[in-house]
Amino acid sequence: MPSEFGPEDQRGEIRVAVSPVLDFQFGLFLLTKHCLDPEKSVPDWALEVEALAPDSVGGFMRFWSEAGLGDVDGAPYRECGELLVAGWKTGTLFGASVEEFLDAAEGALERGFEVPGLRSEPPGVVQMIRDRVRWLHDHPDGRRAFIEIHRQLARRIEKPWRDYGKAAAEAAARDLAMRVRTENDVRVLVPGNSFVHKEAFAADIAEARGRGELTLVPLGLAGGGQVFWAFPGMVLLGSGVDSAEREARRRERSERAAVRLKVLSDPTRVAILYELLRGQTHNPSTVTELASQFGLSQPTVSVHVKMLREAGLVQAERDGNQVFYRAEEATIRAYVDAAVDDLLQKPEGAAHAPNLVPATV
């Protein structure tokens, strides 16, 4: 599904293509990610595959650990580079069937092949891929077991791909193919893909674009995930169909964290909050009393208290013509926890505190 620019643009054609193979590869990455760190969030379909096919997932996770090829510098390797390189070698990365891709990969691994330089991957990863390809070539029984495990997982992942992943990827590809006709900036085309913003990859992406070797791949099963692979003659930028939405959510949470922390950024406001916290054991305070205690004007204290109230940190109690204010430790702790969760982009659960925007001081 290529798209061409006008004659005034000499930076090359950008190809847009759907790839069941890359979606499958990313599915394996998500399964690995969740098995290694169950706290990490993954799409529901990955959890279903893990629950329905524990033996296949377990065999997949244990395969390279038994062969001693499961980590790079002590860190687990989460991708299936040996399969992707085999797909590049056989020209099947954009085939219609994962089954055909695995057939071709098995034949290529049986024959053996040289793994090229991969500018998208660190040297240690490239060496691991070479070692894995060599091992699979030298061990026929291991190679057959390796391909069989992937066939089993492919059959499981085929269902979510058929049910909704394929349609989502194809719809995103149609939209992207229309946009590349008028939009020249890859950063705009794939806003949720952080690879396009990394200086380490900028030259490869630009050069591939100029040579007409850049392919954008919408991923229907990856959620907000991203892929970047630079093969000789082919550079792939894959983005989950939820990437832009995920980026928007990240920005929203970052803004929310900044707003919450801004409330606590003023030392006078923090001191007032502490004084109102003491109202649990002492008498609650009025604005007049706080102004007298801190040597400030009543309007200034009123603005501080209003900001604390709108953030949900302070409660007001009216007694006749007077309004008394107090704060509670549990509310303050929940507020700070919520700010930290947003700052660290932790999975969202029950709200710790009201999502109110404080007044500007």
N, C-alpha and C positions, 0 to 999 in steps of 0.2 A: 504494500500500500504506500508507494513512494509519493512524495510531493515535491513539485518543482517551484523555484523562485523565478522572478523575472530576470532579464539579461543584465540589469543593473547590479544584481547581487551575484558576486563571483565566489561565494563561500561554500558552494557545493550543495548538493541535494541532501535532505534529511529523509531517511526512510522511517516509516512507522509500521510496525508489524506485531501481530499477536503471536505468542510462543507458548504453547502448552508445555514445552520442555522446560523453559525458564520458570514457569509457574510451578511445575513439578519440583524443580531444583529448589525453589524458594520454599516450597512446602516441606521438603526434607530439612532445610535450614531451620524452619520454625519448630519442627518436631525435636531436632537436636537442642535448640535453644531452650525449649520448655523442659526437656528431660534433664538438662544440665542445671537449670535454674527454674524450678517450678513457680517461683514468685513472678517471673517475667510474664507479661501479658501476651497471649497469642489468640488468633481468631478461634471462634467456637469449633469450626470444622476440624482444626488440628487437635483439639481436645477430644473430639469424637473419634477420630482415627486412632489416637493413642489408647482410648478406652476399648475400641472394638478390635484392635489388632495389637495387643500387647506383646505377643511373641515376635511379630514382624518388626515392631518398633524396637524391642529389646535386642533382637539380632542385629538390626541396623546399628544401634548404639554401641554394641560390643564388638562389631566386626574389626575395626581398625585398632581397638585397644589390645586385642589378642595378637595382632600382627606387629604391634609396637610402632604404629604409624598414625597415632591419633592426636598428637599435639605438636605445636611449634613453639620451641623455647619454653616448654612447660604449660602453655595455654592450649586448651582444647581447640582443634580446628573444626569449625562448624559447617563448612561448605563442602560441596562435592566437586571440587575442581577437576579431579581426574575424569569425571563423567562429562563435564562441560567441555573440556579440551577434546575429549573423544568426539563429542557432538560437533565441535568446530572442525575437527579433522575430517569427519565424514559428511559434513554439510547438512546435518540433520537438526540443527538447533531450531529451525523454523518449520519443521515437518508438522503434519497434522496430527500425528500420533506419538505418544510417549513410548508405546510398545515398539514401533518401528525404530525410534531413536535408540532404545535399549538393545534391539537386535543389531543395529549398526555399531553401537559402542562395544558390544561383546565381540564382534568380528574384528574391530580395530584393536582391541586389547589383546586378542589372541595373536594377531599378526605382530603387534608391537609397533610403536611409533615414537618419534622424538617429540618431546614437549618443548614448544617454542618459548622464547622469552615472553613474559606477560607483564607489561608495564603497569598494569593495575594492581599487581600483587607484590608483596614484599619478597625478597630473595628466599627467605626461609620457607614461605608458602610454595613458591615455584619448585624448590628442591623437594618438598614433601610430595607435591603432585608427581614429580618425576619418579620418586621412589615408589609411590603407589602404583603408577602405571607399569613400572618395571616388575613390581611384585605380582601384579595381576597377570602379566604376561608369563612370568616364570612359574606360576602356581595354577594349573588348569582347574583343579578341584576348588580352590579358593575363588577363582574367577567365576566359576559357575554358581557357587554359593552367593557371591557378591551380586551377580546379576539377578538371581532368583529373589533375593531379599528386596531388591529394587522393583522387580516385577510385582511382588506382593503389595508393596506400598503404593505403587502406581495404580493398581486396581482399586485400592481404598481411596486414593486422592482423586481418582477419575469421577467419583460420584459428586463431590462438591464442585468440581470443575464443570461437569455436565449440567448440574442443577442451577448454578448461578455464576460460577467463575468465568466461564467462556463468554456468556452474554455480557457480563460487566466489562471484560477486557475488550471485546469487540466494540461495544458502545464507546468506551474511552478512546479506542484507536480511531474510530470514525471522527470523533470530535477533534482529536489531536491532528489528524491528517488535514482537516479543514484549517486549523489554526496555523500550521506550519507554512501555509501558503502566504500568510501576511505577517507573521511574527518571526523575527530573525533571532531573537535572544533565547537561547536554550534555557536560561535561568527562569524565564517567564513561562516557557512551555512546560517545564517540569518543576514547579515551585516547591514541591515537597521533597525533592531529591537533593540531599546535601552535597553529593559528589560534585555537582556542577559549580559549587561555591569553593571547592578546595583548590588551592594554588597548585598542589602536587599533581592534580589531574587536569588542570585547565588546558595545558598545552596539548595533551593527548586528545582531548575532546575537540579543541579548535582545529587541530591538524586533521583529525578524522572527518570533521565537518567539511573542511576544505577539499578533501579527497573524495567526498561522497561516500564515506565508509561509516558514518554514524547512524545507528538505528535506535529509535526510541521504542520501548516495549512496555505497554500498559500491562500490569499484572493483576489478574482478576482475583487471585486467592491470597495475595500478599498483604492485604490490609493497607497499612501505611508504609510498608517495607520498601527497600531500595536495592538495586543491583547495579554494579559497574564492573564490566569485564572488558579488557583491551586485548584482543587477539590480533595477530598480524592480518591486516586487511579488513578488520571488523571491530568496531567499538560499540558495545551495548550499554545503554542507559535504561534500566528498568525501574518503574515506579508503580507501587500499588495504587489501585484506583482511589484509595482513601488518603493518599499522600497529602494532597492540598488541604483536605479537611483536617487531617491530623496536625498539619502545620498551623492552621488557623486555631485549633484548640490549644496548641502549645503557646501561641502568642497570647491568646485569651488568658491562659493560666499565668503566664509571665506578667501580664498587665495586672492581673488580680493580686499576685504576690507583691508587686511593686506598690499597689494602692494600700494593701494591708500593712506593709512595712513602713510606708510613709506615715501612717497614723502614729507609729511608735518611733519615728525618727526625730521628734522634737523633745529635748530633755525636760522642758517645762511640762509638756503634755504627759510625759511618763511620770513625772513627779506628782502631778495632779491625779493621775490614775492610781498611783500607790496610795495617795492620801484617801481617795475614795474607797480603795480596797480595805483600808483600816476601818471604814465605816461598818464592816461586819462585826467588829468587836467594840468600836467606839460609835459615837453618834454620827449619822450621815451628815454630809456637808451641803451647804447652799453655795451658790455662785458668789454671794457677798462674802461668806466666810472664807472661801478659797482665795478670792481677790485680796482680802486682808492678810491672809497667811503668806501668800507668795509676793505681796507687794506689787500686784498688777491691777490694771483697771478692770472693772466688771465686764465691759465689752470684750476685752481680750480673753478673759477667762471663759466668757460665754461661748466664744468661737471655739476654744479648745474643747470645752465640755460637749458642745454640739457635735464636733467631729468624733469624739469618743462615743457619743450616743449613737450616731448614725453607723458607726462601725460595729455596734452591738456590744461594746465593752462596758458601757455604763447604763444603769437603770435609774429612772426618775420616779420619785414618789411625791405626790402632792399632799400637803397637809394645810388646808385652809388656803391662805394666800401665798404660802411658801412652797418651793419645790426643793426637795432634798435628793441628793445623788449618792449612789453607792456602786461599788463594783464587786464582783465575785471572782475568786481565784480560779474556779473551774472554767468560767467563761474566758478568762484571759489565757489560760493554758490551751483551751480549744482553739482560740483565735490564732495563737502563735503556731500551734501544730498545723493548722490549715495553711498558714502562710508558708511554712517550711515544706509542706506537701506540694504546694503549687510551685515553689521555688525549685524543688528537686524533681518536679514532674512525676510524683508518685501516683500510682493508680488511684482514681477517685472513688471514694466510698461515701459514707454518710457525711453530710456537711458538718464541719466543726463549728462554724459560726456563720451568721448571716452574710450574704454576699452584697453588702451595701457599699456604695461609693461615698466616702466621707466628704465633708465640705472642704473647700480649699482655703488654706490659711495664707 
